[in-house]
Structures are given as structure tokens and as C-alpha cells.
Amino acid sequence: QVQLEESGGALVQPGESLRLACVVSGGSTIPLSVAWYRRGVDKSRAWVGGITTGGTTDYEDAVKGRFSISRDNSKKTIYLQMNNLKPEDTGVYYCRHARSDGDYWGQGTQVTVNS
């Protein structure tokens, strides 16, 4: 049974940083490919960025240069480092792991950027 669990969300002020973590448990092989999504105030879930099994990362334009994704294979954990946070980054952040048998999502972690 594959499970994903996000952590690290918090209330921060604009300009501050946060690091989110996504732990993948279960039978997935490493290295893991994982994507991060954000559900904002409009309730739509938007892709933020992702990392492939080969280690290639990609990001939405709004976060390029501020966010970065990395992973620790030994811990089966993918990180989303978020720097210079802005109010529009506010939302619930989810990680997603796609496999041949389906998509797996975590429960989400809340990030609020508010002065």
C-alpha cells in the first residue's frame, strides 16, 4: 500500500522560507518521481513542480528561481524548498506519485503567507 505524507506547512510572512517534505511509504522503487501541487483559494489544484526518476526538475513559471525540489532516496522523501514566499503562494500543498497502477496523493499541508 503506497502512502504519501506531506509536512512542513506553516504560517509565514512574505519573504520568508519553508521546506515541505513528502514521505513515500510502500512498495515504490527508488529513485522516486513526485510532483507538487497547490490548491489555492479558488479551490483548483495547480501543478507547482516535479522531479523525475532521472533527477530532472521542472517548475511553474511563477515559482522558478524561488522554489526547488530535491530528494533523499534513503529516506524516500522529496522536499520542496520555498524561498521568498509571496501571498499568492498560499494554499494547501500536495505531493503526487504516479505509478502504473494509479496516482497516489498525500493529504496536503497548509502554507499561509500573510503579513
LUMTOR-181078 format. One line per 2 residues: their letters; for each residue x, y, z of N, C-alpha, C, CB. Coordinates in nm, 3 decimals, always signed. Glycine has a CB too. Layout:
a = X Y Z X Y Z X Y Z X Y Z  ...
This chain:
qv = +0.085 -0.118 +0.000 +0.000 +0.000 +0.000 +0.089 +0.124 +0.000 -0.096 +0.000 +0.123  +0.078 +0.202 -0.107 +0.157 +0.324 -0.117 +0.087 +0.436 -0.043 +0.180 +0.363 -0.265
ql = +0.160 +0.507 +0.037 +0.106 +0.623 +0.108 +0.204 +0.739 +0.098 +0.077 +0.588 +0.256  +0.148 +0.858 +0.087 +0.227 +0.979 +0.084 +0.185 +1.068 +0.200 +0.212 +1.054 -0.051
ee = +0.280 +1.129 +0.264 +0.250 +1.217 +0.376 +0.334 +1.343 +0.365 +0.275 +1.147 +0.510  +0.266 +1.457 +0.355 +0.333 +1.586 +0.350 +0.345 +1.645 +0.490 +0.258 +1.682 +0.257
sg = +0.444 +1.728 +0.506 +0.461 +1.801 +0.632 +0.541 +1.929 +0.603 +0.534 +1.713 +0.739  +0.540 +2.018 +0.701 +0.621 +2.139 +0.690 +0.545 +2.266 +0.666 +0.718 +2.122 +0.583
ga = +0.415 +2.257 +0.642 +0.338 +2.377 +0.619 +0.329 +2.464 +0.744 +0.199 +2.342 +0.569  +0.313 +2.594 +0.723 +0.307 +2.686 +0.836 +0.255 +2.821 +0.789 +0.445 +2.701 +0.902
lv = +0.235 +2.908 +0.886 +0.201 +3.049 +0.859 +0.331 +3.128 +0.862 +0.096 +3.105 +0.965  +0.361 +3.196 +0.753 +0.485 +3.274 +0.745 +0.454 +3.411 +0.686 +0.591 +3.201 +0.659
qp = +0.553 +3.498 +0.698 +0.539 +3.631 +0.640 +0.601 +3.635 +0.501 +0.605 +3.738 +0.731  +0.558 +3.729 +0.419 +0.620 +3.742 +0.286 +0.771 +3.755 +0.297 +0.561 +3.863 +0.211
ge = +0.841 +3.689 +0.206 +0.986 +3.692 +0.205 +1.052 +3.579 +0.282 +1.033 +3.821 +0.259  +0.976 +3.512 +0.364 +1.033 +3.402 +0.443 +1.038 +3.273 +0.360 +0.951 +3.380 +0.571
sl = +1.095 +3.170 +0.422 +1.115 +3.042 +0.354 +1.049 +2.929 +0.432 +1.263 +3.013 +0.335  +1.017 +2.823 +0.360 +0.966 +2.699 +0.419 +1.022 +2.583 +0.338 +0.809 +2.697 +0.421
rl = +1.035 +2.469 +0.405 +1.068 +2.347 +0.334 +0.961 +2.242 +0.365 +1.210 +2.295 +0.374  +0.893 +2.200 +0.261 +0.794 +2.094 +0.275 +0.860 +1.960 +0.247 +0.674 +2.116 +0.180
ac = +0.807 +1.857 +0.310 +0.857 +1.722 +0.288 +0.743 +1.630 +0.249 +0.929 +1.669 +0.414  +0.772 +1.537 +0.164 +0.675 +1.435 +0.122 +0.742 +1.298 +0.139 +0.627 +1.457 -0.028
vv = +0.691 +1.222 +0.234 +0.745 +1.088 +0.258 +0.659 +0.987 +0.186 +0.753 +1.057 +0.411  +0.723 +0.903 +0.106 +0.652 +0.800 +0.030 +0.680 +0.664 +0.094 +0.694 +0.800 -0.121
sg = +0.577 +0.601 +0.144 +0.593 +0.469 +0.203 +0.521 +0.366 +0.117 +0.540 +0.466 +0.349  +0.564 +0.242 +0.127 +0.503 +0.139 +0.046 +0.603 +0.084 -0.054 +0.381 +0.192 -0.026
gs = +0.554 +0.023 -0.158 +0.641 -0.055 -0.245 +0.700 +0.015 -0.364 +0.569 -0.168 -0.291  +0.695 +0.148 -0.371 +0.751 +0.216 -0.486 +0.902 +0.204 -0.488 +0.709 +0.362 -0.487
ti = +0.956 +0.191 -0.609 +1.101 +0.180 -0.622 +1.164 +0.318 -0.623 +1.138 +0.105 -0.749  +1.288 +0.322 -0.581 +1.363 +0.447 -0.583 +1.458 +0.444 -0.700 +1.439 +0.470 -0.450
pl = +1.496 +0.560 -0.758 +1.451 +0.693 -0.717 +1.306 +0.720 -0.753 +1.539 +0.798 -0.780  +1.243 +0.805 -0.674 +1.103 +0.834 -0.691 +1.082 +0.954 -0.782 +1.037 +0.858 -0.557
sv = +0.976 +0.950 -0.858 +0.931 +1.068 -0.930 +0.807 +1.120 -0.858 +0.901 +1.036 -1.081  +0.809 +1.245 -0.824 +0.700 +1.306 -0.747 +0.675 +1.446 -0.799 +0.733 +1.308 -0.595
aw = +0.549 +1.485 -0.796 +0.511 +1.621 -0.833 +0.444 +1.689 -0.715 +0.418 +1.621 -0.956  +0.458 +1.819 -0.709 +0.393 +1.900 -0.606 +0.281 +1.983 -0.672 +0.496 +1.993 -0.534
yr = +0.170 +1.994 -0.600 +0.056 +2.073 -0.646 +0.014 +2.167 -0.533 -0.063 +1.982 -0.691  -0.053 +2.273 -0.571 -0.108 +2.366 -0.473 -0.256 +2.387 -0.503 -0.031 +2.501 -0.476
rg = -0.336 +2.381 -0.399 -0.477 +2.418 -0.413 -0.494 +2.553 -0.345 -0.573 +2.310 -0.351  -0.522 +2.653 -0.427 -0.534 +2.788 -0.377 -0.674 +2.823 -0.334 -0.488 +2.885 -0.480
vd = -0.697 +2.952 -0.315 -0.827 +2.998 -0.264 -0.938 +2.971 -0.362 -0.821 +3.146 -0.232  -0.906 +2.957 -0.490 -1.010 +2.927 -0.587 -1.044 +2.779 -0.591 -0.968 +2.974 -0.724
ks = -0.976 +2.700 -0.506 -1.002 +2.556 -0.489 -0.953 +2.470 -0.604 -1.148 +2.534 -0.472  -0.892 +2.530 -0.706 -0.837 +2.447 -0.813 -0.698 +2.400 -0.773 -0.832 +2.526 -0.948
ra = -0.659 +2.282 -0.817 -0.529 +2.225 -0.780 -0.435 +2.244 -0.898 -0.542 +2.073 -0.740  -0.330 +2.320 -0.877 -0.238 +2.356 -0.984 -0.102 +2.292 -0.962 -0.224 +2.508 -0.995
wv = -0.041 +2.251 -1.070 +0.093 +2.193 -1.065 +0.195 +2.300 -1.029 +0.130 +2.127 -1.200  +0.284 +2.266 -0.934 +0.387 +2.360 -0.890 +0.523 +2.321 -0.947 +0.393 +2.365 -0.737
gg = +0.550 +2.192 -0.945 +0.679 +2.145 -0.995 +0.691 +1.997 -0.970 +0.795 +2.220 -0.930  +0.799 +1.938 -1.022 +0.817 +1.795 -1.003 +0.960 +1.752 -1.029 +0.724 +1.720 -1.094
it = +0.986 +1.630 -0.990 +1.118 +1.570 -1.012 +1.097 +1.432 -1.073 +1.200 +1.561 -0.878  +1.175 +1.401 -1.176 +1.163 +1.272 -1.243 +1.255 +1.169 -1.178 +1.196 +1.285 -1.392
tg = +1.240 +1.044 -1.220 +1.328 +0.941 -1.167 +1.474 +0.972 -1.200 +1.289 +0.803 -1.223  +1.496 +1.038 -1.312 +1.632 +1.073 -1.351 +1.687 +1.195 -1.281 +1.637 +1.095 -1.496
gt = +1.603 +1.261 -1.200 +1.650 +1.376 -1.125 +1.624 +1.510 -1.191 +1.793 +1.363 -1.102  +1.558 +1.509 -1.305 +1.525 +1.634 -1.371 +1.411 +1.703 -1.298 +1.488 +1.611 -1.519
td = +1.426 +1.832 -1.275 +1.322 +1.909 -1.208 +1.264 +2.012 -1.303 +1.376 +1.977 -1.081  +1.141 +2.048 -1.279 +1.074 +2.150 -1.357 +0.974 +2.220 -1.267 +1.005 +2.089 -1.483
ye = +0.945 +2.347 -1.299 +0.861 +2.429 -1.212 +0.768 +2.515 -1.296 +0.947 +2.517 -1.119  +0.658 +2.553 -1.233 +0.573 +2.652 -1.299 +0.647 +2.785 -1.300 +0.433 +2.665 -1.226
da = +0.613 +2.868 -1.397 +0.686 +2.994 -1.415 +0.683 +3.082 -1.290 +0.629 +3.070 -1.532  +0.572 +3.082 -1.218 +0.557 +3.173 -1.105 +0.653 +3.143 -0.990 +0.415 +3.168 -1.054
vk = +0.706 +3.021 -0.986 +0.793 +2.985 -0.873 +0.938 +2.961 -0.916 +0.740 +2.861 -0.804  +0.965 +2.968 -1.044 +1.102 +2.946 -1.090 +1.196 +3.048 -1.027 +1.110 +2.954 -1.245
gr = +1.309 +2.998 -0.978 +1.404 +3.085 -0.911 +1.378 +3.100 -0.762 +1.404 +3.218 -0.974  +1.260 +3.059 -0.717 +1.228 +3.069 -0.573 +1.209 +2.932 -0.509 +1.101 +3.152 -0.553
fs = +1.155 +2.837 -0.582 +1.129 +2.703 -0.529 +1.227 +2.604 -0.590 +0.983 +2.659 -0.559  +1.260 +2.503 -0.513 +1.343 +2.396 -0.566 +1.302 +2.264 -0.504 +1.493 +2.424 -0.539
is = +1.314 +2.158 -0.582 +1.276 +2.024 -0.539 +1.401 +1.938 -0.531 +1.171 +1.961 -0.636  +1.409 +1.863 -0.424 +1.520 +1.769 -0.408 +1.466 +1.643 -0.344 +1.635 +1.831 -0.322
rd = +1.547 +1.540 -0.332 +1.501 +1.416 -0.271 +1.615 +1.349 -0.197 +1.441 +1.321 -0.376  +1.574 +1.271 -0.101 +1.666 +1.186 -0.025 +1.617 +1.044 -0.045 +1.672 +1.225 +0.129
ns = +1.684 +0.970 -0.132 +1.637 +0.834 -0.164 +1.640 +0.742 -0.043 +1.722 +0.775 -0.275  +1.736 +0.760 +0.043 +1.747 +0.673 +0.160 +1.627 +0.690 +0.253 +1.876 +0.702 +0.237
kk = +1.567 +0.809 +0.251 +1.451 +0.836 +0.336 +1.320 +0.832 +0.257 +1.466 +0.973 +0.404  +1.329 +0.807 +0.126 +1.212 +0.808 +0.038 +1.132 +0.937 +0.060 +1.121 +0.682 +0.064
ti = +1.205 +1.045 +0.061 +1.146 +1.176 +0.090 +1.182 +1.274 -0.020 +1.192 +1.228 +0.228  +1.081 +1.349 -0.062 +1.101 +1.456 -0.159 +1.071 +1.587 -0.089 +1.010 +1.438 -0.285
yl = +1.157 +1.686 -0.113 +1.145 +1.815 -0.048 +1.107 +1.923 -0.150 +1.277 +1.851 +0.023  +1.031 +2.018 -0.100 +1.001 +2.138 -0.177 +1.050 +2.257 -0.095 +0.846 +2.151 -0.210
qm = +1.163 +2.312 -0.137 +1.218 +2.429 -0.071 +1.156 +2.552 -0.132 +1.373 +2.432 -0.082  +1.094 +2.635 -0.049 +1.024 +2.754 -0.098 +1.088 +2.876 -0.034 +0.871 +2.747 -0.066
nn = +1.146 +2.959 -0.115 +1.212 +3.081 -0.069 +1.136 +3.203 -0.118 +1.358 +3.086 -0.117  +1.159 +3.314 -0.048 +1.096 +3.440 -0.087 +0.945 +3.422 -0.112 +1.164 +3.497 -0.213
lk = +0.880 +3.366 -0.013 +0.738 +3.335 -0.028 +0.654 +3.461 -0.045 +0.690 +3.256 +0.092  +0.549 +3.446 -0.124 +0.458 +3.556 -0.154 +0.316 +3.517 -0.112 +0.462 +3.593 -0.305
pe = +0.230 +3.615 -0.089 +0.092 +3.582 -0.051 +0.023 +3.489 -0.151 +0.011 +3.709 -0.035  +0.054 +3.503 -0.278 -0.009 +3.417 -0.379 +0.040 +3.273 -0.374 +0.015 +3.474 -0.516
dt = +0.140 +3.244 -0.293 +0.183 +3.106 -0.273 +0.096 +3.034 -0.170 +0.329 +3.102 -0.229  +0.007 +3.105 -0.108 -0.081 +3.047 -0.007 -0.166 +2.936 -0.065 -0.171 +3.155 +0.054
gv = -0.179 +2.829 +0.009 -0.265 +2.719 -0.032 -0.228 +2.591 +0.038 -0.256 +2.699 -0.182  -0.299 +2.487 +0.002 -0.267 +2.353 +0.052 -0.179 +2.285 -0.051 -0.397 +2.269 +0.081
yy = -0.065 +2.237 -0.006 +0.033 +2.175 -0.096 +0.024 +2.023 -0.084 +0.176 +2.223 -0.063  +0.015 +1.960 -0.199 +0.004 +1.815 -0.207 +0.120 +1.758 -0.288 -0.132 +1.774 -0.271
cr = +0.162 +1.638 -0.253 +0.254 +1.567 -0.340 +0.179 +1.452 -0.405 +0.379 +1.516 -0.261  +0.223 +1.421 -0.525 +0.159 +1.317 -0.606 +0.267 +1.226 -0.661 +0.076 +1.380 -0.722
ha = +0.239 +1.097 -0.653 +0.330 +0.995 -0.706 +0.251 +0.908 -0.802 +0.395 +0.909 -0.590  +0.290 +0.914 -0.927 +0.219 +0.839 -1.031 +0.288 +0.706 -1.057 +0.209 +0.921 -1.161
rs = +0.208 +0.601 -1.057 +0.260 +0.468 -1.087 +0.174 +0.405 -1.194 +0.263 +0.377 -0.960  +0.216 +0.290 -1.243 +0.138 +0.222 -1.346 +0.002 +0.178 -1.293 +0.214 +0.101 -1.398
dg = -0.009 +0.162 -1.162 -0.137 +0.118 -1.105 -0.221 +0.233 -1.052 -0.112 +0.019 -0.993  -0.180 +0.356 -1.080 -0.261 +0.469 -1.041 -0.183 +0.584 -0.983 -0.363 +0.427 -0.945
dy = -0.255 +0.690 -0.950 -0.196 +0.808 -0.888 -0.218 +0.804 -0.738 -0.254 +0.936 -0.948  -0.116 +0.843 -0.665 -0.125 +0.846 -0.520 -0.097 +0.988 -0.473 -0.026 +0.746 -0.455
wg = -0.181 +1.033 -0.379 -0.173 +1.169 -0.326 -0.163 +1.166 -0.175 -0.295 +1.250 -0.370  -0.095 +1.268 -0.123 -0.096 +1.286 +0.021 -0.217 +1.365 +0.064 +0.031 +1.354 +0.066
qg = -0.226 +1.392 +0.193 -0.342 +1.461 +0.248 -0.328 +1.612 +0.241 -0.366 +1.417 +0.391  -0.206 +1.660 +0.212 -0.182 +1.802 +0.198 -0.131 +1.868 +0.325 -0.307 +1.870 +0.154
tq = -0.062 +1.979 +0.305 -0.013 +2.058 +0.418 -0.037 +2.206 +0.384 +0.139 +2.030 +0.446  -0.087 +2.281 +0.482 -0.128 +2.419 +0.460 -0.010 +2.514 +0.470 -0.235 +2.459 +0.559
vt = +0.003 +2.598 +0.368 +0.101 +2.707 +0.369 +0.024 +2.838 +0.359 +0.205 +2.692 +0.252  +0.046 +2.925 +0.453 -0.018 +3.056 +0.451 +0.089 +3.163 +0.459 -0.120 +3.071 +0.568
vn = +0.086 +3.252 +0.360 +0.182 +3.362 +0.355 +0.104 +3.491 +0.374 +0.264 +3.363 +0.219  +0.124 +3.552 +0.490 +0.039 +3.664 +0.527 +0.116 +3.755 +0.621 -0.092 +3.616 +0.593
s = +0.112 +3.881 +0.593 +0.177 +3.973 +0.684 +0.083 +4.017 +0.795 +0.229 +4.094 +0.608
